[in-house]
Amino acid sequence: MSDTSIPSPLSAFSAAVADLVRRAGPSIVSVKSERTHSSGFVWRPGLVVAAENALADDGEIEIVAHDGASIRAELVGRDSSTDVALLRVPRTDLPQAPPSAGAAAAGALALVVAAREGAPAASLGIVSYGGPQWRSMRGGLIDARIELSAALRRSSEGGLALDAEGRAFGMAVFGPRRRTLVIPAATIDRVAATLAAKGRIARGYLGLGLQPVKLEGGGLGLMAISVDPKGPGAAAGVRQGDVIAAWNGEAVRGLHHLLRALGPDSVGTTVKLSLRRGGEPLELSLVVGERPQAQ
């Protein structure tokens, strides 16, 4: 006869996972904006981090805290290139997220703790891939590529990804093909600190409206279909109808390729544009500007 007073390994594991959710739960909030429901977490007293792409473009934002309180939130800033948004709430007593951990390795257990209407929601899986830093399609620098096997509901986007010790290693978001990605804690801390201080993340600006075109002889270029007369492109001598064939000697592979090159660290740098004007090659030097806030 078995001794039922000794917990089975499975029940002990189940209790440990439930305890991690219980401990992290108070720092997780539901985030409501126009027609969207997602999750977020308390980053610093009075400041909440949420998934930028889960927020509506405008309108009021409200959070539901662990104690059921509905609280109006103010958008401090958002960065679509790293999927980080920072909200300010008039409460500094909400528990902060667990301490940060480094990027989790492939094969490690991962627990996503989110919220639905203020109540905890959880999803368990493993880190299916752990890779080096990368740039998003919008040019944001992400400190590590982390993919999870854990399923993610729309309301859980913006929840915390925890390791087996209950330490937060990032924020769970949707990637391409609804793959679950993690924005690492290091990226969140860097971007959120800048948003708290400045309200925005600087982005490179050319002052050009660009459209992909095929080049004679093969390859792809970007045609300037509009030129801001006060922008960096006009100052460099770019004209409407010019086709950008290369950027600093590297062939242009498409609009997303160029957008990735216009990250925050591009502002103020000088780049060499290889153009085609009326079929003739031309090279210009352009100083990348900072995208105006209204852009």
N, C-alpha and C positions, 0 to 999 in steps of 0.2 A: 504494500500500500504506500502511495507517495505521500510525502509530507507537504500538505497544502499551505503550511505556514510560511514556506520559503517561496518568494515570488519567482516565477519563471523568468528566464532571460528576456523573453518577448514582452512580458508585462512590465518588467523593470525598464526596458527601453521605451515602452509606450509612456510610462510615467515620467521618464526623463524628458521626453519630447514635449509632453503636456506642460511640464514645469518651465521649459524654455519659453513656450508661448505665454504662460502666465506671467513670467517675469518681464518679458519684452512688451506685452500687450498694452500696458498703460501709456507707453510712449508713442503708440501708433494712433493715428486719427483717420477718420473718413474725410475725404475732400470732395466737396460738391461745388461745381461751377455750372454754367448754363448747359443743361442736358447731359452733363457728364458726372459720373461718380467714380472716384478712385481712392487711393490711400496716400498717406504721407507719414512723416515721423517728426518728432520734436528734435531738432538739431541743436539748438541753443535756447536758453530761456526766452520765451516770447517769439521764437523763430521756428518755422516748420518747413521742411524740404518736401517737395512733391515732384512727380513726374511731369515735366513741362508739356509733353505732347498730349497728356491726358486732360489738360486744362483747356477750357474754351478760350477763344481768342479775346473775348471781352466779357463784360458783365460781372456780377457780384460773385464772390467766392466765400464759402462757408465751410468750417470744419466741425465735425462731431467728435468730441473728446471721449476718453475712456469712461468718464463719469456721466455720459449722456448729454452733456451741455453742448448746445449749438452756438458756435462763436463766429462772428463775422471776421474774415481775414482780409488783410491788405496785401496786394501783390507788391513785393519789394523789387523783384526783377526776375527775368526768365532767360534761359540760354538754350535755344533749340539745338545747338550744335552738340551739347552734352546731355540734353534732356533733363536739365536741373532747373527747377523753379524754387524761389524762396518766398515764403509768406510770413507776414507779421500778424500775431494775434495778441489781444490785450490781456493775456494771462501768462505769468512767468512761473506759475506753480506746477505746470504740467511736467511729468517726469521726462527726462531726456533719454534719448536712445542709448542702448548699451554701448560700452567702449568699442572703439574700432579695432579691427584686425587687419592684417595684411591680406593680399589677394589669396583666395583659397586655391589649392591645387586640384587638378583633375582627379576625380574619384572620391573626393571628400564629401561628407554629408552636408547638405544645405537645406535650411528650413526658411521658407518665406513666411513672415508674419505680417499680415495686413489687417484691414478692418472693413467691416460692412455695417453701415449704420451705427458705428461706434463700438460694435462687438468684434472680438478677435476672430480672424480667419487665418488658416494656415495651410501650407502645402509643403510636402517633404519630397526631396529628391537628392541628386548628387550633382557635383560640378562635372558636367560632361566635357567641358573644354576649358583649359586655363592657358591663355597665351599672352604675348607681349603687348605693349601699348599699341594703339591704333588710332586712326582718325575716322570719325564718322563721315557720312556722305555730305554733311554740312560743314566739315572742316574742324570739328571739335576734337581736341586731344583727350583720349580716354586712356587712363594709366595702365589698364590691363584688359585683355579680352576674356570675359568670363561668361560661359553659357551654362545654363542649368537644365536638368531633365525635368524639373518640377513644372507642373502645369500652372498657368496663371490666368485667373479671371480678370475681366476688365476692371472690376472694382478693387482688385488686389494690386494693380499696377501702382508703383510708388511705395510698396511695402518693403520692409527690411529683409535682407538676406543674412541669415545667421549661420555661424559655423557650429560644430558640435559642442563648443564651450559656451555658446550663447553670445559670442562677440559678433558685432555687425561688420560684414565685409563689403556691404554695398546696398544699392537700391535695385529692386527687381523691376524691369521694364520690358515692353514688347520690342523685339527686334524684327528683322525681315522674316516673312512667312510665319509670323506670330511665335517665333522662337523666343524663349525667355532669356534675356540678357541681364547682366548686373552692371550697373554703373558703380565702379569701385569707390570705397570710402575716401581714398586719397583724392579722386577727381571731385567728389562731392564737396569735401572740405575746401579744396582750392577754389572751385567755382562759387560756392555759397559765400565764402569770405569776400570774394570780389563783388558779388551782387549786394552783400550787406554794406560794403563800403561805397560802391559806386552806382549800384542799381542796374548795371548792365555789363555785358562782356563786349569788349571792342572786337570789331570784325573788319577785315580788309574790304576796301571799296575801290572799284575801278571807274565807276561812273559810266559804265557801258551796258547797253542792252544787247545781249548776245544770243545768237541762234546757231545751232550746229549746221554745218554744210559739208558736203563732200569736196575734197580738193582734186584738181586735175592730176592725174597720175596716181590716184589712190590716197588714202589717209583722210583724216577728219580735221576740220577747222571750225572756228567760231567767228561768225560774221557779226560785226557791230551794226545792228539795225537802229540803234539810237545812241547818241553821245550827249551826256550831261555837259553843257558848255562850261560849267564851273567845276567839273570833276577832274580827277587825276588823268583819265584817258585823254580828255581834250587838251590838258596842259602838256601832255607828252606828244601831242600831234596826231592822235588817232582820229580818223575820219569815218563818217558813216559809210558803210560798204567795205571797209577794210576787213580782212579775214586774219584772225590770229591762228598761226600754224604751229607755233612753239612758244614755250614759256621757259626762260632761262635755259634755252638749248634743248629742252625736253618736249617732244611732240605732244600736242594737246590730244587727250583721249576722250574728251567730252566735257560737257558743262559741269558735271559733278566733280570731275577731276580738277577743274579750275577752282570750284568752290572750296574743295578740300585744301587748296593751297592758300586760301584767303582766311586762315585762322587768325586768332588774336596776335600771334607773334609776327604776322606779315605786315602789320601796320608800320609805315615808315621805312620799309625796306625798298630797295631799288631792284627792279626786275627788267630783264631784257626780253622784249616782245619781238618775235619773228613774224612779220606780216606778209600778206599778199595784197597789193593794191593795184587794181587793174591788171592782174596777172603777173605783176612784177614783184620781186622780193624786196622787202624793206625791213630794217631793224630800228626799233625805238627803245629808249630807256624810260621807264615809268616808275614813279614813286607811289607806292600803294598808300591810299588814304584810309581814313577811318569812316566806316559806314555811318551816315547820319542816323540819328535815333528814329526818325520817322520812316526810314527805309525798311 
